[in-house]
Amino acid sequence: MTVTREVQKPVVILGGAGKTGARVAARLQAQGRPAHILSRSTGTRFDWEDKSTWESAVEGAGALFIVYQPDLAVPGAVDDIRQLTAIALRQGVRRMVLLSGRGEEEAQAAERVLQESGADWTVIRASWFAQNFSETFILDALMTGELALPVADVKEPFIDVDDIADVAAAALTDDKHIGRLYEVTGPRLLTFAEAVTEVAQASGRDFRFRRITPEDYAAGLEAAEVPADFIWLLNYLFTTVLDGRNAHVTDGVRQALGRDARDFADYARDAAATGVWADTREGRS
């Protein structure tokens, strides 16, 4: 391993309060590398919607792991990445790893901004997370017994977030990953209906999938008082991005780590063992 950055300088995880940030921080800390997750609620605040927090957030960092919220597809994301990288470079922070979205033109524009900025960059371009079925809004819908989404019979190579975290931790600590773009996927294509079937089998629950129209999906979200901009984003991801453009697997995990990506069945087995999909009448952890 070739590492030139000072170990004493922390890796700062920006916008990483979700599924990836904590995992990356845990891996770095296990290696003895200080890592700080910054968000709206941390002592040193970082808020993508409040640019006044950006300078102090990157000050003194040895490297940045950049997770844009809510998604690089939203308007203004590309300009935000441009401004953030400029601030970081002015403060002497050169090492930056960006978590990007597979099949999203806007995300790829943000990637180019980082690649052309003069930073020592790595891009991790990820597909849909397997953990969406156990750690996010899909979980609540799934636990009703039926997951209803505006998704056609398009296959997706769901990626395990633990694989993303392993790639990110490696990229943040080893200079051999500088200038590399890793497009990471799981090893197998599944439709959402097939993924729900595998979750049902692993958990022993009678989970089912039903396809609905984008209009019905939006109406349900509106009834649940989901903000309009998030409704737009979800419909964009479920319809425009899930049009088959990502229906192929890549070897990005192997390129970065020298091993295969985890299979969805392995994820479902391990998630089921935590009790996350247990019948609510029995209690759920």
C-alpha positions in Angstrom: 0.0 0.0 0.0 1.4 3.4 -1.0 0.1 6.2 1.2 1.6 9.7 1.1 -1.0 11.7 3.1 -0.4 12.4 6.7 -2.1 9.9 8.9 -2.9 12.5 11.5 -5.1 14.5 9.2 -8.7 13.1 9.3 -10.8 11.9 6.4 -13.9 14.1 6.4 -17.1 12.5 5.2 -19.4 15.2 3.8 -23.1 14.5 3.6 -22.5 11.0 4.8 -25.1 10.5 7.5 -26.8 7.8 5.4 -26.0 4.2 4.5 -22.5 4.7 3.3 -20.9 7.3 5.6 -21.0 5.4 8.8 -19.7 2.2 7.1 -16.8 4.1 5.6 -16.0 5.8 8.9 -16.0 2.5 10.7 -13.5 1.0 8.3 -11.2 3.9 8.5 -11.3 4.0 12.3 -10.6 0.3 12.4 -7.4 1.0 10.4 -6.4 3.7 13.0 -7.3 6.5 10.6 -9.3 9.4 12.1 -12.6 9.9 10.2 -15.2 12.6 10.9 -18.8 12.4 9.5 -20.2 15.9 9.1 -23.9 16.7 8.7 -26.4 19.3 9.6 -26.5 18.0 13.2 -22.8 17.5 14.0 -20.7 19.9 16.1 -18.9 21.1 13.0 -21.9 21.5 10.7 -22.0 20.6 7.0 -25.1 21.4 5.1 -25.3 21.1 1.3 -28.0 23.8 1.4 -25.9 26.2 3.5 -22.7 27.1 1.8 -21.5 29.1 4.8 -20.8 25.7 6.5 -18.5 24.4 3.7 -15.2 26.3 4.6 -15.0 25.1 8.2 -16.1 21.6 7.2 -13.1 20.9 4.9 -10.5 22.8 7.0 -7.7 20.6 8.1 -8.9 17.5 6.2 -6.5 15.0 4.8 -9.1 13.7 2.3 -12.8 14.1 1.5 -15.4 11.5 0.9 -18.2 13.4 -0.9 -21.8 12.1 -0.7 -24.2 14.6 -2.3 -27.7 14.8 -0.8 -30.3 14.0 -1.9 -28.8 12.9 -5.2 -26.4 14.3 -7.9 -29.4 14.3 -10.3 -31.1 17.3 -8.6 -30.8 20.8 -10.1 -27.8 22.7 -8.8 -25.7 19.6 -7.8 -23.1 20.1 -10.4 -22.5 23.7 -9.4 -22.3 22.6 -5.7 -19.6 20.1 -6.5 -17.7 22.7 -8.5 -17.8 25.2 -5.6 -17.0 22.6 -2.9 -13.9 21.2 -4.8 -12.7 24.8 -5.3 -13.0 25.5 -1.6 -11.2 22.3 -0.7 -8.3 22.9 -3.1 -7.8 26.4 -1.8 -7.4 24.9 1.7 -4.9 22.4 0.4 -7.2 19.4 0.4 -6.3 17.5 -2.8 -7.6 14.0 -2.1 -11.3 13.6 -2.9 -13.5 10.6 -3.5 -16.9 11.1 -4.9 -19.9 8.7 -4.6 -21.7 9.0 -7.9 -24.8 7.6 -9.6 -24.7 5.0 -12.3 -26.7 5.9 -15.4 -27.4 9.5 -14.4 -26.2 12.2 -16.9 -26.2 14.8 -14.2 -24.0 12.7 -11.9 -21.5 12.2 -14.7 -21.4 15.9 -15.2 -20.5 16.3 -11.6 -17.8 13.6 -12.0 -16.2 15.6 -14.8 -16.1 18.7 -12.6 -14.1 16.8 -10.0 -11.9 15.1 -12.6 -11.0 18.4 -14.3 -10.6 20.4 -11.0 -6.9 19.4 -10.4 -7.8 17.3 -7.4 -6.4 13.8 -6.7 -9.8 12.2 -7.5 -11.5 8.8 -7.4 -15.1 8.3 -8.5 -17.2 5.4 -7.3 -20.2 5.1 -9.6 -22.8 3.0 -7.9 -26.1 1.4 -9.0 -29.2 0.8 -6.7 -28.2 -0.3 -3.2 -29.3 -3.7 -1.9 -29.7 -2.0 1.5 -32.6 0.1 0.1 -34.8 -2.9 1.0 -33.7 -2.8 4.7 -32.5 0.6 5.6 -34.6 3.2 3.7 -38.0 4.3 2.6 -38.5 1.0 0.7 -38.4 -0.9 4.0 -41.5 0.9 5.3 -43.4 0.1 2.1 -42.2 -3.5 2.1 -43.3 -4.1 5.7 -46.9 -3.6 4.6 -46.5 -6.9 2.8 -46.6 -5.4 -0.7 -44.0 -3.2 -2.3 -45.7 -1.1 -5.0 -43.4 0.9 -7.3 -43.5 2.4 -10.8 -40.9 0.0 -12.1 -41.1 -2.1 -15.3 -39.5 -5.5 -15.6 -36.1 -4.0 -15.9 -33.2 -5.8 -14.3 -30.8 -4.1 -12.0 -27.4 -5.3 -10.6 -28.1 -4.3 -6.9 -24.8 -3.4 -5.2 -24.2 -4.1 -1.5 -23.3 -0.9 0.4 -20.6 -2.8 2.3 -18.8 -3.3 -1.0 -19.1 0.5 -1.7 -17.7 1.2 1.7 -14.8 -1.2 1.2 -14.0 0.5 -2.1 -14.3 4.0 -0.6 -12.1 3.1 2.4 -9.4 1.7 0.0 -9.6 4.8 -2.2 -9.2 7.2 0.7 -6.1 5.5 2.1 -4.2 4.2 -0.9 -2.8 6.4 -3.6 -3.0 3.7 -6.3 -6.7 4.6 -6.6 -6.0 8.2 -7.7 -7.4 9.0 -11.1 -9.6 5.8 -11.2 -13.3 5.6 -11.9 -14.9 2.4 -10.4 -18.3 1.6 -11.7 -19.5 -0.9 -9.1 -22.4 -3.3 -9.3 -23.5 -6.6 -7.8 -22.6 -9.8 -9.7 -26.2 -10.6 -10.9 -29.2 -8.9 -12.5 -32.5 -8.9 -10.8 -35.8 -7.2 -11.3 -37.4 -5.5 -8.3 -40.0 -8.3 -8.3 -37.2 -10.9 -8.2 -35.4 -9.0 -5.4 -38.6 -8.9 -3.3 -39.0 -12.7 -3.9 -35.4 -13.2 -2.6 -36.1 -11.0 0.5 -39.3 -13.0 1.1 -37.5 -16.3 0.9 -34.6 -15.1 3.2 -37.0 -13.7 5.8 -39.8 -16.2 5.6 -42.3 -13.4 5.0 -45.0 -13.2 2.4 -43.6 -10.1 0.7 -45.0 -9.3 -2.8 -44.2 -6.8 -5.5 -46.8 -4.8 -7.6 -46.1 -2.5 -10.4 -48.0 0.8 -10.4 -48.1 3.9 -12.5 -45.8 6.9 -11.8 -49.0 8.9 -11.2 -50.3 6.6 -8.6 -46.9 6.4 -6.9 -46.7 10.2 -6.8 -50.2 10.4 -5.4 -49.3 8.0 -2.6 -46.2 9.9 -1.7 -48.2 13.2 -1.7 -50.7 11.6 0.7 -47.8 10.7 2.9 -46.7 14.3 2.8 -43.4 13.6 1.1 -41.9 16.8 -0.2 -42.5 17.6 -3.8 -38.8 17.7 -4.8 -38.2 14.3 -3.3 -41.3 12.9 -5.1 -39.8 14.2 -8.4 -36.4 12.6 -7.6 -37.9 9.2 -6.8 -40.0 9.2 -10.0 -37.0 10.2 -12.0 -34.9 7.4 -10.5 -37.6 4.8 -10.9 -38.6 5.7 -14.4 -35.9 7.6 -16.4 -32.9 5.9 -14.8 -34.5 2.5 -14.6 -35.1 2.2 -18.3 -32.6 -0.6 -18.9 -29.5 1.5 -19.3 -28.0 -0.1 -16.2 -29.0 -3.7 -17.0 -25.5 -5.1 -17.1 -22.9 -5.9 -14.5 -19.4 -4.5 -14.2 -16.3 -5.7 -12.4 -15.6 -2.4 -10.6 -15.4 -4.1 -7.2 -12.9 -6.6 -8.4 -10.9 -3.8 -10.1 -10.7 -1.9 -6.8 -10.4 -4.7 -4.3 -9.3 -7.8 -6.2 -12.4 -9.8 -5.1 -15.9 -10.3 -6.4 -18.9 -8.2 -5.3 -21.3 -9.7 -2.8 -24.4 -11.4 -4.2 -27.9 -10.1 -3.4 -28.7 -13.5 -1.8 -25.9 -13.0 0.7 -27.1 -9.6 1.5 -30.7 -10.8 2.0 -29.6 -13.7 4.2 -27.5 -11.4 6.5 -30.1 -8.7 6.7 -32.8 -11.3 7.5 -30.6 -12.5 10.4 -30.8 -9.1 12.0 -34.6 -9.3 12.3 -35.2 -6.2 10.2 -38.0 -8.0 8.3 -39.5 -9.8 11.2 -43.2 -9.7 11.6 -44.2 -6.6 13.6 -46.4 -8.7 15.9 -43.2 -10.4 17.0 -41.3 -7.1 17.4 -38.7 -5.7 15.0 -35.2 -4.4 15.8 
